[in-house]
Every structure is written in C-alpha cells, then in structure tokens.
Amino acid sequence: GYLYVLVGSVLIGVAIYLAVSFFALMIERKMVIGFVNTLRKSWYTIMFSSSEQVLTNERKADFIAKATYHFPLISLGIDNSALGIIRWSLSACVLLAVGGVGGSGIFMMSLGLVVVSVIVGLIAYFIANHYVTREVASYSQVIKNVSNNLSEFPLFKTFRREFDAMKELDARVDTDTYFRIRRDLWLRYFNKVIYAFVF
C-alpha cells in the first residue's frame, strides 16, 4: 500500500515536472526567437530604406555581421543570462524549501549548494566579461573584413592588393584565435575543476 502510493506520487511528480518544463521551454523559446526576429526585421527595414549613398560597403559589412553573428548571440545571451537567472532563482527557492522541510542539516547543505552556485556564476561572469566580449568583437571584425574585401574585389585585382588583404585578414584571425582559445580554455577547464571538487 504505502510503497505503491510513494511510487505513484513520484511518477505523478515527474510527469508534472516534465509537462511544465516542456511548455515553459516552448513559451521561452517563442518569446526569445520572436524578439530576435523583430530586431532582425527592423534592421532589414533600416537597410532597405537607406539610400545608395548612405549604404556604404562598411555599413553593408556591419549589417552582415549583425545578421549572421550578433543576432544569434543575442538569443543565446538572453537565454543564458536573463532567463538563466530566473531559472536559477526558482531552482534555488525550491532547493531551500526542500531543505527547510528536511531539517536543519539538509537545509544547511542546500544553502551551501546555493552559495557554491553563486560563486561559480560570478567566476563564469568575469571569465565571459574578460574573454567572450573580446572574442565577439574580434570575430565581428573578421566578418566585416571579409565582406569589405568581397565588395572591393575588383579594386584588389586591379591594383594587385591581394597580398595586403590576406595579411590584414590573417592579423584579424590571429586576434580572434587568441581570445577564442583562452575563452574555451577557461570555460572548459573550470568545468573540470568543478567536477574534481564534486567527485
């Protein structure tokens, strides 16, 4: 009797959790993607309403960088920052509530986990602020450089400036590589450090 009730309660709880998670995720993704699509449409409108004199190769390159790289990053940033904070806050509240019901020992353990997660989040923020923002800026410069070179391709061929264009592109790629390697190194290595302490 009691075992069946316990198992049934657990299964019902899991089913409710999965259903709520599914619909919450669907609503969340619709909101974020809809917002980014609205931004993209606004940028298209601005571009097509511009005159040919205003729409220089530099502005075209800037638009291409935004359309191909910045807008997906906005979606990722909203998901991992604003919505991530909301998800973390709800999880922390549930964890502390469960700890409060389970007694002082479980509550202190739950509180410790919340504190550790805050520390991990702050470290990840400083790493992202130091490396990820620079990597985003450097990769945008790579995209803009490629777009400008394609727009001015006839001039490069006429004045034989292909070598100079490749040299400039290589320099921008080297800068992007520097920040990208350090970003990946710190973020992935920090995960190893967490696993080492947990296990």
C-alpha positions in Angstrom: 0.0 0.0 0.0 2.4 2.7 1.2 5.1 1.7 -1.4 2.6 2.0 -4.3 1.4 5.4 -3.0 5.0 6.6 -2.8 5.9 5.3 -6.3 2.7 6.7 -7.7 3.4 10.1 -6.2 6.9 10.2 -7.5 5.7 9.2 -11.0 3.0 11.9 -11.0 5.5 14.5 -9.7 7.9 13.6 -12.5 5.2 13.7 -15.1 4.0 17.2 -13.9 7.6 18.4 -13.9 8.3 17.2 -17.4 5.0 18.7 -18.7 5.6 22.1 -17.1 9.3 22.1 -18.3 8.2 21.3 -21.9 5.6 24.1 -22.1 7.8 26.6 -20.2 10.6 25.9 -22.6 8.4 26.2 -25.6 7.0 29.6 -24.4 10.5 30.8 -23.5 11.9 29.9 -26.9 9.0 31.5 -28.8 9.5 34.8 -26.8 13.3 34.9 -27.3 13.2 33.9 -31.0 10.3 36.3 -31.7 12.2 39.2 -30.1 15.3 38.5 -32.1 13.3 38.1 -35.4 11.7 41.5 -34.6 15.2 43.1 -34.3 16.3 41.4 -37.5 13.3 42.7 -39.3 13.9 46.2 -38.0 17.5 46.1 -39.3 16.3 44.9 -42.7 13.8 47.8 -42.8 16.5 50.3 -42.0 18.8 48.8 -44.6 16.3 48.8 -47.4 15.1 52.3 -46.6 18.6 53.7 -46.8 19.8 55.5 -49.9 22.7 54.1 -52.0 25.0 56.9 -50.9 24.4 56.1 -47.2 24.6 52.3 -47.6 28.4 52.1 -48.0 30.4 48.9 -48.1 31.3 49.4 -44.4 27.6 49.6 -43.4 26.8 46.5 -45.5 29.6 44.7 -43.8 28.3 45.8 -40.4 24.8 44.6 -41.3 26.1 41.2 -42.4 28.0 40.8 -39.2 24.8 41.6 -37.2 22.6 39.3 -39.3 25.0 36.3 -39.2 26.6 36.6 -35.8 25.2 39.2 -33.5 21.5 38.3 -33.6 22.1 34.6 -32.8 24.4 35.8 -29.9 21.6 38.0 -28.6 19.3 34.9 -28.5 22.0 32.9 -26.7 22.7 35.8 -24.3 19.1 36.3 -23.3 18.7 32.5 -22.8 21.8 32.2 -20.6 21.7 35.4 -18.7 18.2 36.9 -18.1 16.2 33.7 -18.4 19.1 31.7 -16.8 18.9 33.9 -13.7 15.1 33.4 -13.5 15.6 29.6 -13.8 18.4 29.6 -11.2 16.3 31.7 -8.7 13.3 29.3 -9.0 15.6 26.3 -8.5 17.3 27.9 -5.5 14.0 28.7 -3.9 12.8 25.1 -4.4 16.1 23.7 -3.1 15.9 25.9 0.0 12.2 25.0 0.6 13.0 21.3 0.3 16.0 21.8 2.7 13.7 23.6 5.2 11.3 20.7 5.2 14.0 18.1 5.6 15.6 19.6 8.7 18.5 21.9 9.7 21.2 19.5 8.3 19.6 19.3 4.8 18.8 23.0 4.8 22.5 23.9 5.5 23.5 21.5 2.7 21.0 23.2 0.4 22.2 26.6 1.4 25.8 25.6 0.8 24.9 24.4 -2.8 23.2 27.7 -3.5 26.3 29.6 -2.3 28.6 27.5 -4.4 26.4 28.0 -7.4 26.5 31.8 -6.8 30.4 31.7 -6.7 30.5 29.6 -9.9 28.2 32.0 -11.6 30.3 35.0 -10.6 33.5 33.4 -11.8 31.9 32.4 -15.1 30.6 36.0 -15.5 34.1 37.5 -15.0 35.6 35.0 -17.5 32.9 35.8 -20.0 33.3 39.5 -19.5 37.1 39.3 -20.0 37.3 36.9 -22.9 33.9 36.3 -24.6 33.2 40.0 -25.2 36.6 40.5 -26.8 36.1 37.3 -28.9 32.8 38.6 -30.1 34.3 41.9 -31.1 37.3 40.3 -32.9 35.1 37.8 -34.8 32.8 40.6 -35.9 35.9 42.4 -37.3 36.8 39.2 -39.3 33.3 39.1 -40.8 33.4 42.8 -41.7 36.8 42.4 -43.2 35.7 39.5 -45.5 32.6 41.4 -46.6 34.6 44.6 -47.4 37.2 42.6 -49.3 34.5 40.9 -51.4 32.8 44.3 -52.1 36.1 45.7 -53.2 37.4 42.6 -55.0 37.7 44.4 -58.4 39.9 47.0 -56.9 42.2 44.4 -55.2 42.6 42.7 -58.6 43.2 46.0 -60.4 45.8 47.3 -58.0 47.2 43.8 -57.1 46.4 44.3 -53.4 45.5 40.6 -52.7 48.6 40.1 -50.5 47.8 43.1 -48.4 44.2 42.0 -48.0 45.3 38.5 -46.9 47.8 40.0 -44.5 45.1 42.1 -42.8 42.7 39.2 -42.6 45.4 36.9 -41.1 46.1 39.6 -38.4 42.4 39.8 -37.5 42.0 36.0 -37.5 45.1 35.7 -35.2 43.5 38.2 -32.7 40.2 36.3 -32.8 42.0 33.0 -32.3 43.9 34.4 -29.2 40.7 35.3 -27.4 38.7 32.3 -28.6 41.3 29.8 -27.3 41.5 31.5 -23.9 37.7 31.7 -23.6 37.3 28.0 -24.4 40.3 27.0 -22.2 39.0 28.8 -19.1 35.3 27.8 -19.5 36.1 24.1 -20.2 38.9 23.9 -17.6 36.6 25.4 -15.0 34.1 22.6 -15.6 36.9 20.1 -14.9 37.7 21.9 -11.6 34.0 21.7 -10.6 33.9 18.0 -11.3 37.1 17.5 -9.4 35.7 19.1 -6.3 32.3 17.4 -6.6 33.6 13.9 -7.2 
